[in-house]
């Protein structure tokens, strides 16, 4: 395994403390690529992501973890995996990263073409 991967694992925060074996296994299973765009992951751009976000009741179990590049992780935010894949028209059943690199412009174009979702005002207008 690469040296930078060990260093990245050691720098995890307590909230996202994952066993090094889990991250290494995910990295190998994903061929070192982002699950959404297929970019090669490295120390600078690798993020451990929860398929079902912690905010939505997800857990730190290995089955709920995937590795994403920073761009895709920020884009996903606290969305769960399937709604994100539906929104960006990605393969819902995919268990591996895409074979061909998906450019960031693809995600930007879809995001720009869809109407913004209005969220409830928690202060009821005050």
Backbone as CSV, one residue per row, in Angstrom:
resi,resn,N_x,N_y,N_z,CA_x,CA_y,CA_z,C_x,C_y,C_z
1,UNK,0.852,-1.176,0.000,0.000,0.000,0.000,0.893,1.233,0.000
2,UNK,0.383,2.327,-0.496,1.177,3.533,-0.620,1.321,4.260,0.717
3,UNK,2.465,4.889,0.893,2.797,5.600,2.126,1.776,6.690,2.440
4,UNK,1.382,7.475,1.419,0.456,8.578,1.659,-0.881,8.084,2.192
5,UNK,-1.301,6.871,1.795,-2.569,6.328,2.253,-2.513,6.064,3.761
6,UNK,-1.404,5.503,4.228,-1.239,5.277,5.673,-1.274,6.592,6.436
7,UNK,-0.620,7.629,5.903,-0.607,8.942,6.556,-2.008,9.552,6.576
8,UNK,-2.765,9.384,5.482,-4.113,9.938,5.410,-5.013,9.275,6.450
9,UNK,-4.894,7.955,6.582,-5.687,7.205,7.552,-5.385,7.690,8.963
10,UNK,-4.129,7.914,9.265,-3.722,8.348,10.600,-4.281,9.723,10.937
11,UNK,-4.549,10.557,9.941,-5.045,11.912,10.181,-6.552,12.028,10.283
12,UNK,-7.290,10.938,10.296,-8.750,10.977,10.376,-9.205,11.577,11.697
13,UNK,-10.285,12.321,11.665,-10.846,12.891,12.885,-11.617,11.821,13.638
14,UNK,-11.941,12.119,14.896,-12.640,11.128,15.712,-14.016,10.789,15.124
15,UNK,-14.697,11.794,14.579,-16.022,11.568,14.010,-15.974,10.537,12.883
16,UNK,-14.917,10.562,12.111,-14.802,9.676,10.968,-13.734,8.609,11.186
17,UNK,-13.438,8.326,12.433,-12.383,7.352,12.709,-12.785,5.988,12.156
18,UNK,-12.107,5.595,11.122,-12.369,4.308,10.488,-11.124,3.450,10.629
19,UNK,-11.319,2.158,10.687,-10.173,1.264,10.796,-9.360,1.343,9.512
20,UNK,-8.035,1.368,9.656,-7.180,1.435,8.462,-7.465,0.312,7.471
21,UNK,-7.807,-0.857,7.977,-8.092,-1.988,7.093,-9.304,-1.702,6.204
22,UNK,-10.296,-1.006,6.771,-11.507,-0.680,6.012,-11.161,0.253,4.860
23,UNK,-10.402,1.297,5.155,-10.043,2.270,4.124,-9.166,1.619,3.057
24,UNK,-8.209,0.826,3.479,-7.335,0.150,2.509,-8.139,-0.803,1.631
25,UNK,-9.072,-1.532,2.237,-9.905,-2.454,1.459,-10.772,-1.699,0.458
26,UNK,-11.381,-0.586,0.894,-12.206,0.229,-0.012,-11.352,0.778,-1.152
27,UNK,-10.152,1.254,-0.808,-9.249,1.800,-1.816,-8.920,0.745,-2.866
28,UNK,-8.635,-0.463,-2.429,-8.315,-1.544,-3.360,-9.540,-1.977,-4.163
29,UNK,-10.701,-2.101,-3.501,-11.931,-2.506,-4.203,-12.348,-1.488,-5.252
30,UNK,-12.077,-0.221,-4.987,-12.442,0.847,-5.922,-11.299,1.152,-6.899
31,UNK,-10.270,0.351,-6.883,-9.118,0.547,-7.755,-8.524,1.945,-7.578
32,UNK,-8.640,2.499,-6.366,-8.088,3.812,-6.075,-8.777,4.943,-6.801
33,UNK,-10.073,4.751,-7.158,-10.812,5.764,-7.916,-12.084,6.189,-7.191
34,UNK,-12.532,7.406,-7.468,-13.765,7.965,-6.907,-14.968,7.179,-7.421
35,UNK,-15.909,6.892,-6.541,-17.100,6.117,-6.920,-18.029,6.854,-7.879
36,UNK,-17.976,8.169,-7.924,-18.903,8.912,-8.776,-18.291,9.369,-10.104
37,UNK,-17.080,9.929,-10.052,-16.506,10.473,-11.286,-15.382,9.620,-11.861
38,UNK,-14.849,8.674,-11.082,-13.809,7.787,-11.574,-12.401,8.340,-11.503
39,UNK,-12.220,9.549,-10.918,-10.879,10.125,-10.801,-10.000,9.297,-9.880
40,UNK,-8.700,9.285,-10.173,-7.736,8.614,-9.300,-7.678,9.380,-7.979
41,UNK,-7.725,8.646,-6.889,-7.651,9.253,-5.563,-6.207,9.315,-5.105
42,UNK,-5.886,10.373,-4.373,-4.571,10.491,-3.759,-4.744,11.134,-2.387
43,UNK,-3.651,11.338,-1.722,-3.695,11.860,-0.359,-4.418,13.206,-0.284
44,UNK,-4.252,14.038,-1.286,-4.821,15.384,-1.262,-6.320,15.416,-1.551
45,UNK,-6.838,14.449,-2.294,-8.240,14.563,-2.701,-9.135,13.422,-2.228
46,UNK,-8.659,12.527,-1.374,-9.467,11.375,-0.961,-10.299,11.688,0.279
47,UNK,-11.593,11.407,0.185,-12.523,11.599,1.303,-13.275,10.299,1.557
48,UNK,-13.393,9.926,2.835,-14.242,8.785,3.199,-15.658,9.331,3.324
49,UNK,-16.587,8.734,2.621,-17.968,9.217,2.576,-18.907,8.136,3.086
50,UNK,-19.977,8.578,3.728,-21.020,7.658,4.180,-22.101,7.607,3.105
51,UNK,-22.396,6.427,2.568,-23.440,6.289,1.550,-24.761,6.815,2.096
52,UNK,-25.111,6.380,3.291,-26.254,6.961,4.006,-25.627,7.875,5.040
53,UNK,-25.822,9.166,4.885,-25.122,10.133,5.725,-25.449,9.948,7.208
54,UNK,-24.506,10.346,8.047,-24.725,10.262,9.495,-25.919,11.127,9.891
55,UNK,-26.083,12.254,9.204,-27.209,13.165,9.459,-28.548,12.468,9.204
56,UNK,-28.560,11.525,8.258,-29.788,10.807,7.908,-29.864,9.422,8.541
57,UNK,-29.072,9.194,9.593,-29.157,7.929,10.316,-28.178,6.864,9.878
58,UNK,-27.187,7.216,9.076,-26.185,6.258,8.626,-25.212,5.894,9.737
59,UNK,-24.358,4.922,9.455,-23.407,4.454,10.464,-22.000,4.401,9.881
60,UNK,-21.038,4.057,10.732,-19.645,3.924,10.306,-19.310,2.493,9.898
61,UNK,-20.288,1.682,9.578,-19.998,0.304,9.180,-19.320,0.302,7.812
62,UNK,-18.456,-0.670,7.550,-17.759,-0.720,6.262,-18.702,-0.720,5.048
63,UNK,-19.849,-1.339,5.183,-20.800,-1.383,4.066,-21.354,-0.003,3.732
64,UNK,-21.286,0.942,4.663,-21.824,2.282,4.465,-20.749,3.289,4.041
65,UNK,-19.535,2.831,3.812,-18.423,3.723,3.479,-18.031,3.559,2.015
66,UNK,-17.725,4.684,1.380,-17.163,4.689,0.037,-16.143,5.822,-0.016
67,UNK,-15.212,5.749,-0.939,-14.203,6.790,-1.087,-14.552,7.652,-2.290
68,UNK,-14.512,8.969,-2.071,-14.826,9.933,-3.115,-13.707,10.947,-3.235
69,UNK,-13.644,11.624,-4.371,-12.736,12.760,-4.493,-13.396,13.930,-3.752
70,UNK,-12.625,14.945,-3.442,-13.143,16.089,-2.697,-14.298,16.782,-3.392
71,UNK,-14.211,16.926,-4.726,-15.265,17.599,-5.484,-16.601,16.863,-5.317
72,UNK,-16.584,15.548,-5.541,-17.825,14.764,-5.457,-18.363,14.729,-4.024
73,UNK,-17.470,14.680,-3.045,-17.915,14.655,-1.657,-18.596,15.967,-1.275
74,UNK,-18.032,17.097,-1.699,-18.665,18.396,-1.419,-19.990,18.518,-2.165
75,UNK,-20.032,18.027,-3.395,-21.255,18.078,-4.195,-22.359,17.254,-3.539
76,UNK,-22.012,16.088,-3.023,-22.984,15.191,-2.389,-23.479,15.763,-1.069
77,UNK,-22.610,16.387,-0.301,-23.001,16.942,0.991,-23.597,15.873,1.886
78,UNK,-24.776,16.129,2.432,-25.416,15.160,3.327,-26.471,14.307,2.616
79,UNK,-26.477,14.357,1.277,-27.408,13.505,0.531,-27.016,12.045,0.707
80,UNK,-27.977,11.175,0.598,-27.684,9.744,0.579,-27.271,9.348,-0.837
81,UNK,-26.677,8.173,-0.969,-26.103,7.711,-2.228,-27.126,7.620,-3.364
82,UNK,-28.229,6.939,-3.134,-29.200,6.729,-4.236,-29.832,8.031,-4.728
83,UNK,-30.284,8.934,-3.834,-30.811,10.196,-4.350,-29.762,11.000,-5.135
84,UNK,-28.515,10.948,-4.681,-27.443,11.639,-5.402,-27.270,11.038,-6.785
85,UNK,-27.234,9.710,-6.863,-27.075,9.031,-8.158,-28.264,9.320,-9.076
86,UNK,-29.472,9.371,-8.505,-30.660,9.680,-9.309,-30.583,11.105,-9.846
87,UNK,-30.238,12.041,-8.982,-30.176,13.455,-9.350,-29.180,13.687,-10.485
88,UNK,-28.015,13.047,-10.385,-26.964,13.240,-11.391,-26.961,12.162,-12.473
89,UNK,-28.030,11.365,-12.526,-28.234,10.380,-13.581,-27.062,9.401,-13.700
90,UNK,-26.598,8.908,-12.545,-25.533,7.910,-12.492,-26.162,6.536,-12.310
91,UNK,-25.431,5.495,-12.632,-25.915,4.123,-12.499,-26.259,3.826,-11.041
92,UNK,-27.535,3.513,-10.779,-27.996,3.258,-9.405,-27.439,1.975,-8.811
93,UNK,-27.200,0.979,-9.630,-26.787,-0.330,-9.130,-25.271,-0.519,-9.105
94,UNK,-24.510,0.476,-9.494,-23.065,0.322,-9.617,-22.387,0.095,-8.270
95,UNK,-21.543,-0.914,-8.229,-20.762,-1.228,-7.028,-19.289,-0.884,-7.244
96,UNK,-18.959,-0.378,-8.429,-17.585,-0.010,-8.766,-17.580,1.386,-9.404
97,UNK,-16.439,2.071,-9.386,-16.355,3.389,-10.036,-16.607,3.273,-11.535
98,UNK,-17.008,4.384,-12.170,-17.231,4.342,-13.624,-15.934,3.997,-14.367
99,UNK,-16.065,3.289,-15.475,-14.893,2.883,-16.251,-14.221,4.068,-16.937
100,UNK,-15.046,5.035,-17.356,-14.500,6.235,-17.997,-14.678,7.423,-17.063
101,UNK,-13.708,8.313,-17.068,-13.732,9.503,-16.242,-14.918,10.390,-16.618
102,UNK,-15.674,10.817,-15.618,-16.787,11.742,-15.844,-16.295,13.137,-15.473
103,UNK,-16.262,14.077,-16.425,-15.739,15.417,-16.123,-16.640,16.177,-15.147
104,UNK,-16.024,17.070,-14.377,-16.785,17.876,-13.422,-17.849,18.703,-14.138
105,UNK,-17.592,19.084,-15.380,-18.563,19.889,-16.141,-19.882,19.142,-16.319
106,UNK,-19.839,17.808,-16.357,-21.069,17.012,-16.460,-21.958,17.291,-15.245
107,UNK,-21.380,17.243,-14.050,-22.136,17.481,-12.822,-22.630,18.928,-12.768
108,UNK,-21.760,19.864,-13.165,-22.135,21.285,-13.161,-23.301,21.554,-14.103
109,UNK,-23.277,20.929,-15.280,-24.334,21.142,-16.276,-25.676,20.626,-15.751
110,UNK,-25.683,19.459,-15.131,-26.931,18.909,-14.588,-27.446,19.787,-13.459
111,UNK,-26.550,20.186,-12.575,-26.956,21.021,-11.441,-27.568,22.338,-11.924
112,UNK,-26.979,22.927,-12.958,-27.484,24.191,-13.494,-28.816,24.027,-14.208
113,UNK,-29.088,22.841,-14.755,-30.315,22.634,-15.525,-31.526,22.296,-14.670
114,UNK,-31.306,21.928,-13.412,-32.425,21.537,-12.550,-32.809,22.687,-11.636
115,UNK,-34.098,22.805,-11.327,-34.524,23.895,-10.446,-33.980,23.696,-9.041
116,UNK,-33.701,24.816,-8.389,-33.222,24.747,-7.013,-34.352,24.305,-6.104
117,UNK,-34.013,23.491,-5.128,-35.004,22.987,-4.183,-35.163,24.017,-3.076
118,UNK,-36.404,24.438,-2.864,-36.664,25.377,-1.775,-36.790,24.596,-0.479
119,UNK,-36.086,25.068,0.526,-36.127,24.400,1.826,-37.017,25.182,2.768
120,UNK,-37.593,24.464,3.726,-38.449,25.133,4.707,-37.609,26.085,5.542
121,UNK,-38.172,27.244,5.824,-37.503,28.212,6.682,-37.687,27.776,8.125
122,UNK,-36.584,27.449,8.836,-36.730,26.973,10.214,-37.272,28.029,11.160
123,UNK,-37.218,29.298,10.753,-37.693,30.378,11.629,-39.055,30.905,11.213
124,UNK,-39.703,30.211,10.261,-41.030,30.611,9.778,-41.089,32.073,9.370
125,UNK,-40.024,32.523,8.684,-40.034,33.865,8.146,-39.572,34.945,9.108
126,UNK,-39.199,34.593,10.313,-38.759,35.640,11.257,-37.268,35.748,11.251
